[in-house]
Amino acid sequence: MRLGRSRRSTNVEDYRSSPGGRPGLKFGLGTIVVLVIGYFLGINPLTMLGIMNNMQGSAPTTEPAPDGAPTDQGSDLVRAVLGDTEDTWGAIFQASGSQYPPPTLALFRGSIQSACGFASSASGPFYCPGDRKVYIDLAFYDELAQQFQAPGDFAQAYVLAHEVGHHVQNVLGTLEKVQAAQQRLGEAERNQLQVRVELQADCYAGIWAYHAEKSRSILEPGDIDEGLKAASAVGDDTIQRRMQGHVVPESFTHGSAGERMRWFTRGYESGELASCDTFSPR
């Protein structure tokens, strides 16, 4: 990726030097632990997260570093990508006559308290609509490259752009509508609806890539392939085969490898919000 001239976002809070709380579980792109538990017990990961948060109760608040946005090399890529998503979605919202309120990126190490409860690094990156923050332990990128076999800077960018996609859903009111609908559904139907949420976030990540390339020419040969490989690596079927040796489609909460790649590609090829209606197709 060509990020040398990209604006680095200042909407970043650095909790990496702050003592974390007790480890917990959160729902996000890399929630391997929660997925595995849900697969084996047949419980919706969202339900399990609520149970875990209730069991954990309150804990000391984690405070960010006082020096503002970090400037270390490890955070440089995510700050550049976040800044690019801010420019992209800001322009898209402005074109429709509205304003885009950017999310805050919270960098942590080990565990952290969010408005959605406690999260550990094992949960992977996640978005919390309660405080409109994207949370990530940068060590996840090492896991993405080594365990998921999906290395590369654009693979990392895809992860962040996906979580920002959840923020876009939150701003547009999609998450609120889905959560209300899920309360009236059974387990299998709730999972199916959650898959559609995740696939739309993948499509929104593709929209960002389309506009970032069109406006700022950030992509290099092989970047999109890196993103597609990452999307495939975190597909439910890919994770299930690796963790339990077989696939249980009715327990999917993020979508299959093929679905995740397909919806990212759709967003990248069209650049239009209308192309990301994952709730209408079968």
N, C-alpha and C positions, 0 to 999 in steps of 0.2 A: 504494500500500500504506500502511496505517496502522501505522507502526512506531515512532511517537513514544514510546509507553509500553513497547515491547518491551525485554526484558532484553538487554543487550549481552554477548556471550560473552567470557570472558577466556581461552578456549582458542585463542589466536591468537599466532603467532610472526611477527614482522616482519623480513624479510630484505631489505627494499627498499634499505636504506642499506649493505648488505654487498656486497663485491665478488663477483660471480658467477663461476662456472667457465666452462669451455669449453661452447659451446652443444651441446645434444643433443636427442634426441627422446623423447617419452613418450606413453603412450596415455591419452587422456581425451576429454572432450566435444568439444573444438575441434581435434583433431589433424589439421588440414588437410594439412600437409606429409606426414605419414605416410600418410594416406589416398590422396593423389595418387600417391605413389611406389608404394604397393601396387596401385592401380588399373592403372597403366601397366605394371608389371613382373609382376603376377600373384602377388605375395608377400604372405603374411599380415602385416599391420602389427605384430602381436605378435612374429613371428619377426624382423622388421626391427629392432624396438626392442632385442631381445636382442643382435643382431649389433652394433648401434651402441654399446650399452653396453659390450660386450666390447672393441670397438675403442678406445673412449675411455679405458678403464682407470680408474685412481684419479686424484683431483685434490684440491686443498686443500678442507677442509671449510668450508662457508659457515656463519657464525654469525649468530644473530638479534640484533636490537637488545636491549640490556640492560635496557630500561625497562619490560618487560612488554608487555601488550596495547596496541596502538596506539590513539590517541584522535583521530586526524585525521578530517576530514570524508570523505575518499575511502574510508576503510575502514568508515565507520559502517554502511552498509547491510549489508555482508557480516557484520559482527559481530552486527547485529540479527537477520539471517536465521539465522545459525549458532546464536545463542542460542535462537531459536524452534524450530529443528530439535532442539536438545538437550532442550527441554521436551516437545516432541511425542513423540519417540522414547523419551525417558525414561519417559513415562506409558504408552506402548504396551508397552514391555518390562516395566514394573512390573505391569501388568495381567495379564501372563502368568507372573508369579512370578519374573522374572529382572531383571538390572540392565543398563542401557545404558551402555557405556563410550564417551563422546563422542570424536570425532576431534579432532585439532588442525588448525587452518587455518593454512597457511604462506603469507604474502604475499611475493612476490618481484618483482624487476624484471630483465628481460633473460634470466637463466639461473640455475639453482640445482642443487645436488646433493641428491638424496633417497636414501632407502634402495633405491629402484628404479633408481638411476643419475642421470645428468645430464639435465636438461630445459631447453629454451629456451622463450621466450614463444610461438614459433610453434607449439608443441605444444598450446597451449590449456590450460585447467584439467584436472587429473587427480587421481586418488586413488591413493596408493601403499599397498598392504596391508602392505608390509614395515615401515613406521613408523606406519601408521594415521594418515596426514596427507592432507589435501586441499590441493593446491597451486594457486595462481592468481596470475597477473600481472593486476592490475586493468585494465591497458590492453586486455585482451581484451574488456572490456565496450564499449569504443569500437569495436572491430572488429565486435562483435555488432550494434551499432546501425547502423554505417555500411556495412560490407561485406555482412553478413547481412540487413540491413534489418529487424532485430528489436530496436527500442529499448524502453525502459521498465524500471522498477524490478522488476516481477515477472518480466520476461524474465531479468534478472540473478539474481533469487532462484531461478528454475527451474534455472539452470546450477549454482548451488551446491547446491541440494537434490538434483539428480541425482547429483553427486559424493558427497554424504552418503549417498545411496542405495547407492552402491558400498560405503561403510563398513558399512552395515547388512548387506549381503550378506556382507561379510567376517566380521562378528561372528557371523552365523548359520551360517557354514561353507559358504555357497554358492560363493564364489570358489574355495576350495580344491578342492571337488568338480569344478567346471568345469575348472579347470586340469589336474587329474588325467585327466579324460575327454578333453580336447583332445590330450593326448600320445599317445593311441591312435587319433586320427582323421586323415583326410586334410585337405588344405587347405580344400576347400569345406565339409566338415563342421565344421571348426574355426571357420570364419567364421560358419556358421549358429548354432553354439552361442554365439559371442560376441555375435551380434545379440540372442539371448534374454537374455543378461546385461544388455546396455544397455537393452533395453526394460523389463526388470524395475526397473532403476534409475529409469527414467522413471515407472513406475507408483508406485514408492516416493515419488518427488517429489510425485506427485498425492496420495498418502496424507498427506504432511506438509501440503499446502495444505488438504485437507479438515479436518484436526484443528486447524490454526492458525486457520482461519476459524470453526469451530464453537466453539472455546474462547476465542478472543481477538478475533474479528471484524477481522482484519487486511486483508481484501480490499476493494478499491474497484471500481466499475464499470470494466470493460475489462481488469482484471488477468489473468483467466484467458485472455482472448484474446491478451494479450501473451505468456503462457507458451506457448500453442499455436503462436503464430507463431514463437517461438524454436525450439520442438521441430521444426516443419516446416523451418525454415531450416537446421538441422543434420542433416536426414535425408540418408542416403547418396545417394538419387536426386537430391535438390536440389543437393548438392555436386558430384556427377558431371556433371550437366548444365552447371553453371557452369564447371567446370574442364576438361572434356574433350568436352562437347557431346553425349554419349550415356550411357546407363545400362547398367551391367553388374551385374545383381542378384546373381550368384554371388560377387561380390567385396564385397558389403555386410558391414560389421562393426558397424554401429550400428542399422540398420533404416531403412526408408523414412520419408519425411515422414508419410505416413498412419499407419503403424504407431506411430511415436513419439507422435503426437498421440492416437491411440486408447488407448494404454496409459497415458499420463498421465491422460487423461480417466477411464479405468476406476478408477484409484487415487483420483482426486479425487471421483468419484461414490459410491464404496463406503466408502473409509476403512479397508478391511480388508486385512490381509496375504494372506489366502486368495485375494483377487481378483487378485493379482499373480503367479500361477503362469504365467509365460511359457514354461515348459519342457514343459508338456503339450500345448497347442494346436499344430496344424500351422501 
